[in-house]
């Protein structure tokens, strides 16, 4: 039968390993941001607003001179 200190050491080692695996990535959504930026780079309208969760594209009313976004 293993000693108490051996059991405690094994338990602490397992807990440490599990904790190190749970460390969050510093930039977990970097690939999403890069994809969104490359998609928006091809837009020619200039009336796009990127809110992070959705991209809205507006239109320009030439008669009134007002830019309009609906969402």
C-alpha positions in Angstrom: 0.0 0.0 0.0 1.4 3.4 -1.0 2.2 5.9 1.8 0.0 8.9 2.5 2.7 11.3 1.1 2.8 9.4 -2.1 -0.9 9.6 -2.6 -1.0 13.3 -1.8 1.9 13.9 -4.2 0.1 12.0 -7.0 -3.1 13.9 -6.3 -1.4 17.3 -6.4 0.5 16.3 -9.6 -2.8 15.4 -11.3 -4.5 18.6 -10.1 -1.5 20.6 -11.4 -1.6 18.9 -14.8 -5.4 19.5 -15.1 -5.0 23.2 -14.1 -2.3 23.8 -16.7 -4.5 22.3 -19.4 -7.3 24.7 -18.5 -5.2 27.9 -19.0 -7.1 30.0 -21.6 -5.5 31.1 -24.8 -4.6 34.8 -24.9 -6.4 35.4 -28.2 -9.0 32.7 -28.6 -10.8 34.3 -31.5 -7.9 35.7 -33.5 -8.8 33.5 -36.5 -12.3 34.9 -36.5 -11.1 38.4 -36.4 -8.6 37.8 -39.3 -11.3 36.2 -41.4 -13.7 39.1 -40.8 -11.0 41.6 -41.7 -10.1 39.8 -44.9 -13.8 39.6 -45.8 -14.3 43.3 -45.1 -11.2 44.3 -47.0 -12.9 43.3 -50.3 -15.9 45.6 -49.6 -16.0 48.8 -51.7 -19.0 50.5 -50.2 -17.3 52.3 -47.3 -20.6 52.2 -45.4 -19.9 49.0 -43.4 -20.0 49.0 -39.6 -18.5 46.0 -37.9 -19.9 45.6 -34.4 -17.8 42.5 -33.7 -20.8 40.2 -33.7 -22.4 41.4 -37.0 -21.4 43.6 -40.0 -24.0 46.1 -41.1 -23.9 47.7 -44.5 -25.6 51.0 -45.0 -26.6 52.9 -48.1 -26.3 56.5 -49.1 -29.4 58.5 -50.1 -28.1 60.8 -52.8 -31.3 63.0 -52.6 -31.0 63.8 -48.9 -27.3 63.3 -48.5 -27.9 61.0 -45.6 -26.2 57.6 -44.9 -28.7 55.0 -43.6 -28.0 51.8 -41.7 -30.8 49.4 -40.7 -30.5 46.3 -38.7 
